[in-house]
Amino acid sequence: MSPDPHSLLLFPAASGRCRSCVGRVTNLPHDGRVEYRSMLAGGRARRAGRRSAGRWGSSQYVGLGPAPGEEHGMSLAESWDRYAIGSTPRRAENANGDTTWLNWTQYADHGPNESLLGPVAGRRVLELGSGSGSNVAHLVTRGAAGLGVDIAPAREAAARERWGDLPGLEFRTAEATAFLSGTDQTFDVVLSIFGAVWFVDPETLLPLIRSRMTAGGILAFSHLPAGSQGPRPGRAGMRYDHSPSAWERLLAGHGFTGASASVIDPPEGRTVGTMLVRAVAV
């Protein structure tokens, strides 16, 4: 499992406002440099660091140790809640004029659509790390019954405010492994976009996901491409940045078949692509 959540400093998703460190994160992921200004205790201490890379397999952790005063007392949910409160809401329309859409990548109007999941009408869909709910809401508009689970209470509140009137859609605040361990529901589709699959040990999470999926169901997830080999524990945010071949092996070992993993090229002018993985529950 990941390190003690009270010792984590998370840099969720790609970059921007890092509420976990009460400051601003810049230049991530493009040059690997992490920087923020700490506003704790009325001070203004500038801290910077480089990405760290272990050599224990196919993952890495990214980030700095906690800022002074943040070493203890903040739960994992509280860390993510701070991040969520400062996040930017999704646009009302995309470049095509659509009011709902599914976006697998960190870039607007880029990458494949929901067709990766196959037909979703009449299917039960679970999103782990559902954020503001926009991706799972889009699938519900296509006929799915959807449940979005996120560890941050602020995410559920924002999702209910935006999508609460959409029939067939539910939201819940829960840590992914706790939800999967405690529910008796089953799902035909599970997705995670820069979500729980990136931040939870796959040796723990994948068996739990499979246990709640119907045979023939689709699991799909995305995150930044692997930048190193290993997980390396430490007082930093853990990200399981496995290579495509490593994800394929992990999925095959935990009840999935037909796994495919590849990196989507970034749009013109950008340098970092997106890892996209898909597999079928046996």
C-alpha positions in Angstrom: 0.0 0.0 0.0 0.9 3.7 -0.2 2.8 5.4 2.7 0.9 6.6 5.7 -1.5 9.2 4.3 -0.6 11.6 7.1 2.8 11.8 5.6 1.8 12.4 2.0 2.2 15.6 0.0 0.2 15.0 -3.1 0.5 16.7 -6.5 -2.8 15.4 -7.9 -3.4 15.1 -11.7 -1.1 17.2 -13.9 -0.2 20.6 -12.4 -1.6 23.9 -11.3 -2.9 24.8 -7.9 -1.8 22.4 -5.2 -4.0 22.8 -2.2 -2.3 20.0 -0.4 0.8 22.1 -0.1 -1.0 25.4 0.4 0.9 27.0 -2.5 1.3 26.8 -6.2 2.9 24.0 -8.2 4.5 25.1 -11.5 6.2 23.4 -14.4 4.8 19.9 -13.9 5.0 17.6 -15.8 6.8 19.3 -18.6 10.3 19.7 -17.1 9.9 17.6 -14.0 10.5 20.6 -11.7 8.2 21.0 -8.7 8.0 24.4 -7.1 5.6 26.1 -4.8 5.4 29.0 -2.3 4.4 28.1 1.1 1.9 30.4 2.9 1.9 28.5 6.2 2.1 30.4 9.5 2.2 33.7 7.6 5.5 32.9 6.1 6.6 32.9 2.4 9.2 30.1 2.0 10.1 29.1 -1.5 10.8 25.4 -2.0 11.8 23.6 -5.2 12.8 20.1 -6.1 13.2 17.6 -8.9 11.1 14.5 -9.8 12.4 11.6 -7.9 12.7 8.2 -9.5 13.1 4.8 -7.8 14.3 1.6 -9.4 12.0 -1.0 -7.9 9.9 -2.1 -10.9 7.8 0.3 -13.0 6.5 3.1 -10.9 7.6 6.4 -9.3 6.8 8.9 -6.7 6.8 12.6 -7.5 6.9 15.6 -5.2 8.6 17.2 -2.2 8.3 16.4 1.4 5.6 18.2 3.4 5.9 21.9 4.0 6.6 22.9 7.7 3.5 22.3 9.8 1.9 19.8 7.4 3.8 16.7 8.4 1.0 15.4 10.6 -2.7 15.8 11.2 -4.0 16.0 7.6 -5.9 12.9 6.3 -5.7 11.8 2.7 -9.3 13.0 2.2 -8.4 16.4 3.6 -5.4 16.7 1.3 -7.5 15.9 -1.8 -10.3 18.2 -0.5 -7.9 21.1 -0.4 -6.9 20.4 -4.0 -10.5 20.0 -5.1 -11.6 23.4 -3.7 -9.0 25.2 -5.8 -9.6 23.4 -9.0 -11.0 25.0 -12.2 -14.5 23.9 -13.2 -14.9 22.3 -16.7 -16.0 24.6 -19.5 -19.7 24.8 -20.3 -19.0 23.7 -23.9 -16.1 22.1 -25.7 -14.7 23.1 -29.1 -17.5 21.2 -30.8 -20.2 23.0 -28.9 -21.0 19.9 -26.9 -22.3 20.4 -23.3 -21.1 16.9 -22.1 -18.1 14.9 -23.2 -15.5 12.5 -22.0 -11.9 13.5 -21.9 -9.2 10.9 -21.3 -6.2 13.3 -21.5 -4.9 16.4 -19.6 -5.5 18.5 -22.7 -8.8 20.1 -23.8 -10.4 18.8 -27.0 -7.8 16.1 -27.5 -7.8 12.3 -27.5 -10.4 9.6 -28.1 -14.0 9.7 -26.9 -16.2 7.2 -25.0 -16.2 4.7 -27.9 -13.2 3.1 -26.2 -15.7 1.7 -23.6 -18.0 0.2 -26.2 -21.8 0.7 -26.1 -22.7 2.1 -22.6 -26.5 2.3 -22.9 -28.1 0.1 -20.3 -24.8 -0.6 -18.6 -23.8 0.1 -15.0 -20.7 2.5 -14.9 -18.4 3.3 -12.0 -15.9 6.1 -12.1 -13.1 6.0 -9.5 -11.9 9.5 -8.8 -14.9 11.1 -10.5 -14.0 14.7 -9.6 -16.7 17.2 -10.7 -18.6 14.3 -12.3 -18.5 15.5 -15.9 -17.1 12.3 -17.4 -19.5 9.9 -15.8 -22.3 12.4 -16.4 -21.6 12.3 -20.1 -21.9 8.5 -20.1 -25.2 8.7 -18.3 -26.5 11.0 -21.1 -25.6 8.1 -23.4 -27.9 5.8 -21.6 -25.7 4.4 -18.8 -26.5 4.2 -15.1 -23.5 5.9 -13.4 -21.9 6.1 -10.0 -19.0 8.5 -9.4 -16.8 7.9 -6.3 -14.3 10.4 -5.1 -12.3 10.7 -1.8 -12.8 14.5 -1.6 -16.1 15.7 -0.1 -15.9 18.9 -2.1 -15.9 16.9 -5.3 -19.2 15.2 -4.4 -20.7 18.6 -3.5 -19.7 20.2 -6.8 -20.8 17.1 -8.8 -24.2 17.1 -7.1 -24.6 20.8 -7.7 -23.8 20.5 -11.4 -25.4 17.1 -12.2 -27.8 16.4 -9.4 -30.9 16.6 -11.7 -29.6 14.0 -14.2 -31.5 10.8 -13.7 -29.5 7.6 -13.3 -26.5 9.3 -11.8 -25.2 9.0 -8.2 -22.2 10.4 -6.4 -20.5 9.2 -3.3 -17.6 10.3 -1.1 -15.3 7.3 -0.4 -11.7 6.1 -0.7 -11.6 3.7 -3.7 -10.5 0.5 -1.8 -12.9 1.2 1.0 -15.8 1.6 -1.4 -15.0 -1.5 -3.4 -14.5 -3.6 -0.3 -17.8 -2.5 1.2 -20.2 -2.5 -1.7 -22.2 -5.4 -3.1 -22.9 -3.6 -6.4 -21.4 -4.9 -9.7 -20.5 -2.8 -12.7 -20.1 -3.4 -16.4 -17.7 -0.5 -17.0 -15.1 0.9 -14.6 -13.0 4.0 -15.6 -10.5 6.1 -13.8 -9.1 9.3 -15.5 -6.1 10.6 -13.6 -7.8 9.0 -10.7 -7.5 6.2 -8.2 -5.7 3.7 -10.5 -2.8 6.2 -10.6 -2.6 6.7 -6.9 -3.4 3.3 -5.3 -1.2 0.2 -5.4 -2.5 -1.9 -8.3 -1.7 -5.1 -6.4 -4.4 -4.0 -4.0 -6.8 -2.1 -6.3 -7.0 -4.3 -9.4 -8.3 -7.4 -7.5 -10.9 -5.2 -5.8 -12.0 -3.7 -9.1 -12.3 -7.1 -10.7 -14.3 -8.4 -7.8 -17.0 -5.8 -8.5 -17.1 -6.2 -12.3 -19.3 -8.4 -14.5 -17.5 -10.9 -16.8 -16.8 -9.2 -20.1 -16.9 -5.7 -18.4 -14.5 -3.0 -19.5 -11.9 -1.4 -17.3 -10.2 1.7 -18.8 -8.0 4.4 -17.2 -5.5 7.1 -18.1 -2.6 9.0 -16.4 0.7 10.6 -17.3 3.2 8.3 -19.0 5.8 6.4 -16.9 8.8 8.6 -16.2 10.9 6.1 -14.2 11.0 2.6 -12.8 10.0 1.7 -9.4 7.7 2.7 -6.6 9.8 4.5 -4.1 8.2 5.1 -0.7 8.8 8.5 0.9 7.2 11.6 2.2 5.8 12.5 -1.1 2.8 11.7 -3.3 2.9 8.1 -4.6 2.0 7.6 -8.3 2.0 4.2 -9.9 3.5 5.2 -13.3 3.8 1.8 -14.8 5.0 1.3 -18.4 2.5 -0.1 -21.0 4.0 -3.6 -20.8 3.9 -3.5 -17.0 0.2 -2.5 -16.9 -0.6 -5.3 -19.4 1.2 -7.9 -17.1 -0.5 -6.6 -14.0 -3.9 -6.7 -15.5 -3.4 -10.2 -16.9 -2.4 -11.3 -13.4 -5.5 -9.9 -11.7 -8.4 -11.3 -13.7 -8.3 -9.2 -17.0 -7.7 -10.2 -20.6 -7.0 -8.4 -23.8 -5.2 -5.6 -22.0 -3.8 -2.9 -24.3 -1.8 0.1 -23.1 -0.4 2.9 -25.2 0.7 6.5 -25.0 -1.5 9.1 -26.8 0.6 11.7 -28.5 0.2 15.2 -27.1 -1.2 18.0 -29.2 1.1 20.1 -31.3 3.3 22.3 -29.2 3.2 20.0 -26.1 5.7 17.3 -25.1 3.9 15.0 -22.7 1.5 12.4 -23.9 -1.2 10.4 -22.0 -1.1 6.8 -21.0 -4.3 5.1 -21.9 -5.1 1.5 -20.8 -8.0 -0.8 -21.5 -8.8 -4.4 -20.5 -11.7 -6.8 -20.3 -12.7 -8.6 -17.1 -12.5 -12.4 -17.5 
